[in-house]
């Protein structure tokens, strides 16, 4: 996904979209908006806000940074990790503990360079405590998975999200090995749900298999996912091989079909026969990245719509859903941004109701034109 931009080509899309015409909303004109640059930042992979209005973001090269509520950018990183940044690896996500205001804890997912005692790097979920100087201290690894000793450096997954019940969901890609998709003994190519008990991850109560952290399996590289405020389910972007980039509605205990038997030369029904079908898929691929559901008040016309970005065709795009948010009811609409602006990786709704997104070298936001 993070290969040289010179190799990226805007590809035509072949869409597989189950559409319920009777549920399709009437066409609505795009609301008037303008684009504001929020901050210059390199290859931003995730953005979050805390209750005091501070904005935190992760940069692929290994820095967690902070902007104070008054717009001042902290000079030194909150955290600087020794990230392995080849291809799709790097610092990929940050999430704040639901009890952050009391315990000051936050979590990051990153690919770590091997130290002198190790032969290979690791994908790590680490916990930090934010001190009074807004620096991350007391690091603790809660998960560490060895990376393959090869030069593929791909399919890390890497998204962290806390749910309303306090459980933590995280995605792990297949690390370039399709066999992990259908291997029930492997943690890879899965979406997991855990709780933090003291200083360790524990499978969350109510998971599909008691005592196991796996929430869903058969995913190749779920780069991002979001809890839908309407359905309360999970909408996830999925990066396929030469076919079937997807947005999935993730149900507990379900299998999404990725494995060694998937062959892009087969017709789509055959490729998806072993797993739950996607809400939408793209062939040729578009590399979907960040995803969000808009539920703010700044842009009423977009209420309830899904927004996503792509690393090949940029974006952002948005699509309407039916009333229960179980199906898309229209094709993707490219949001035309002024001055060649594009959304490459992250997209999210801020506490102000504006839409924030990341380009290669900055974070921007959409605000009402008026």
Secondary structure as GFF3:
##gff-version 3
##sequence-region A 1 370
A	DSSP	three_ten_helix	5	7	.	.	.	ID=ss1
A	DSSP	beta_strand	15	17	.	.	.	ID=ss2
A	DSSP	three_ten_helix	21	23	.	.	.	ID=ss3
A	DSSP	beta_strand	33	40	.	.	.	ID=ss4
A	DSSP	beta_strand	44	49	.	.	.	ID=ss5
A	DSSP	beta_strand	55	59	.	.	.	ID=ss6
A	DSSP	beta_strand	63	67	.	.	.	ID=ss7
A	DSSP	beta_strand	79	80	.	.	.	ID=ss8
A	DSSP	beta_strand	91	96	.	.	.	ID=ss9
A	DSSP	alpha_helix	100	103	.	.	.	ID=ss10
A	DSSP	beta_strand	105	112	.	.	.	ID=ss11
A	DSSP	beta_strand	122	130	.	.	.	ID=ss12
A	DSSP	beta_strand	136	146	.	.	.	ID=ss13
A	DSSP	beta_strand	157	162	.	.	.	ID=ss14
A	DSSP	beta_strand	168	172	.	.	.	ID=ss15
A	DSSP	three_ten_helix	178	182	.	.	.	ID=ss16
A	DSSP	beta_strand	190	197	.	.	.	ID=ss17
A	DSSP	beta_strand	200	203	.	.	.	ID=ss18
A	DSSP	beta_strand	214	217	.	.	.	ID=ss19
A	DSSP	beta_strand	225	227	.	.	.	ID=ss20
A	DSSP	beta_strand	234	238	.	.	.	ID=ss21
A	DSSP	beta_strand	245	250	.	.	.	ID=ss22
A	DSSP	alpha_helix	268	271	.	.	.	ID=ss23
A	DSSP	beta_strand	280	282	.	.	.	ID=ss24
A	DSSP	beta_strand	288	293	.	.	.	ID=ss25
A	DSSP	three_ten_helix	300	302	.	.	.	ID=ss26
A	DSSP	beta_strand	306	310	.	.	.	ID=ss27
A	DSSP	beta_strand	314	319	.	.	.	ID=ss28
A	DSSP	beta_strand	333	334	.	.	.	ID=ss29
A	DSSP	three_ten_helix	338	340	.	.	.	ID=ss30
A	DSSP	beta_strand	347	349	.	.	.	ID=ss31
A	DSSP	beta_strand	355	358	.	.	.	ID=ss32
A	DSSP	beta_strand	362	368	.	.	.	ID=ss33
###
